[in-house]
Amino acid sequence: MKIHPTKTKELLICFAKEPTQVPHITINGSPVDRVHEVKLKGVIINDKLTWNEHIDKLNKKASSKVYFLSQLR
Protein backbone atom coordinates (compact mmCIF):
# COMPACT_ATOMS: atom_id res chain seq x y z
CA MET A 1 0.00 0.00 0.00
CA LYS A 2 1.36 3.41 -0.95
CA ILE A 3 0.71 6.51 1.10
CA HIS A 4 -0.24 9.51 -1.02
CA PRO A 5 1.28 12.63 0.61
CA THR A 6 -1.32 15.08 -0.72
CA LYS A 7 -4.24 13.01 0.64
CA THR A 8 -2.60 12.28 4.01
CA LYS A 9 -3.26 14.54 7.02
CA GLU A 10 -1.42 14.73 10.34
CA LEU A 11 -3.35 15.25 13.59
CA LEU A 12 -1.06 16.03 16.50
CA ILE A 13 -2.79 15.18 19.80
CA CYS A 14 -1.50 17.15 22.77
CA PHE A 15 -3.10 17.87 26.14
CA ALA A 16 -0.48 20.38 27.35
CA LYS A 17 -1.29 24.07 27.55
CA GLU A 18 1.89 24.84 25.61
CA PRO A 19 2.20 22.19 22.89
CA THR A 20 5.66 20.90 22.15
CA GLN A 21 7.15 21.68 18.78
CA VAL A 22 7.19 18.55 16.63
CA PRO A 23 8.78 18.63 13.17
CA HIS A 24 6.43 18.18 10.22
CA ILE A 25 6.28 14.80 8.51
CA THR A 26 7.46 14.49 4.92
CA ILE A 27 6.76 11.62 2.53
CA ASN A 28 9.10 11.38 -0.46
CA GLY A 29 10.05 15.03 0.05
CA SER A 30 6.42 16.24 0.13
CA PRO A 31 5.22 17.76 3.43
CA VAL A 32 2.10 16.31 5.08
CA ASP A 33 -0.58 18.83 6.08
CA ARG A 34 -1.11 19.26 9.83
CA VAL A 35 -4.78 19.75 10.77
CA HIS A 36 -6.50 20.65 14.06
CA GLU A 37 -9.64 18.58 13.47
CA VAL A 38 -10.54 15.61 11.33
CA LYS A 39 -13.68 13.72 10.40
CA LEU A 40 -13.09 10.01 10.93
CA LYS A 41 -15.90 7.50 10.29
CA GLY A 42 -18.44 10.31 10.56
CA VAL A 43 -17.18 11.64 13.90
CA ILE A 44 -15.39 14.98 14.08
CA ILE A 45 -12.54 15.03 16.61
CA ASN A 46 -9.94 17.70 17.27
CA ASP A 47 -6.38 17.76 18.58
CA LYS A 48 -7.60 17.87 22.20
CA LEU A 49 -9.85 14.80 21.63
CA THR A 50 -13.02 16.74 22.39
CA TRP A 51 -16.35 16.24 20.65
CA ASN A 52 -17.47 19.89 20.69
CA GLU A 53 -17.42 20.39 16.91
CA HIS A 54 -19.23 17.09 16.37
CA ILE A 55 -21.96 17.94 18.88
CA ASP A 56 -22.37 21.44 17.42
CA LYS A 57 -22.79 20.02 13.93
CA LEU A 58 -25.36 17.45 15.12
CA ASN A 59 -27.23 20.16 17.04
CA LYS A 60 -27.35 22.43 13.98
CA LYS A 61 -28.58 19.55 11.79
CA ALA A 62 -31.30 18.57 14.28
CA SER A 63 -32.41 22.19 14.72
CA SER A 64 -32.88 22.66 10.98
CA LYS A 65 -34.96 19.48 10.75
CA VAL A 66 -37.15 20.54 13.68
CA TYR A 67 -37.62 23.94 12.05
CA PHE A 68 -38.75 22.37 8.76
CA LEU A 69 -41.13 20.03 10.62
CA SER A 70 -42.67 22.98 12.47
CA GLN A 71 -43.12 24.80 9.16
CA LEU A 72 -44.88 21.78 7.64
CA ARG A 73 -47.22 21.51 10.62
ZIGICOR-V314861 format. One record per residue. RES is the residue in one small letter. D_CENTER is the distance of its C-alpha to the mean C-alpha in Angstrom with 1 decimal. Layout:
res->RES d_center->D_CENTER
res->RES d_center->D_CENTER
This chain:
res->m d_center->23.9
res->k d_center->22.9
res->i d_center->19.6
res->h d_center->18.9
res->p d_center->17.8
res->t d_center->16.6
res->k d_center->14.3
res->t d_center->13.0
res->k d_center->10.0
res->e d_center->10.4
res->l d_center->8.3
res->l d_center->11.1
res->i d_center->11.5
res->c d_center->14.3
res->f d_center->16.1
res->a d_center->18.8
res->k d_center->19.5
res->e d_center->20.3
res->p d_center->17.9
res->t d_center->20.0
res->q d_center->20.1
res->v d_center->19.1
res->p d_center->20.2
res->h d_center->17.9
res->i d_center->18.2
res->t d_center->20.4
res->i d_center->21.3
res->n d_center->24.8
res->g d_center->24.7
res->s d_center->21.6
res->p d_center->18.8
res->v d_center->15.3
res->d d_center->12.6
res->r d_center->10.8
res->v d_center->7.3
res->h d_center->6.3
res->e d_center->2.5
res->v d_center->1.9
res->k d_center->4.5
res->l d_center->7.4
res->k d_center->10.8
res->g d_center->10.0
res->v d_center->8.1
res->i d_center->4.9
res->i d_center->4.9
res->n d_center->5.2
res->d d_center->8.0
res->k d_center->10.6
res->l d_center->9.7
res->t d_center->10.2
res->w d_center->9.7
res->n d_center->10.7
res->e d_center->8.3
res->h d_center->8.9
res->i d_center->12.5
res->d d_center->12.9
res->k d_center->11.9
res->l d_center->14.3
res->n d_center->16.9
res->k d_center->17.0
res->k d_center->17.4
res->a d_center->20.1
res->s d_center->21.8
res->s d_center->22.3
res->k d_center->23.8
res->v d_center->26.1
res->y d_center->27.2
res->f d_center->28.2
res->l d_center->30.0
res->s d_center->31.9
res->q d_center->32.9
res->l d_center->34.2
res->r d_center->36.2
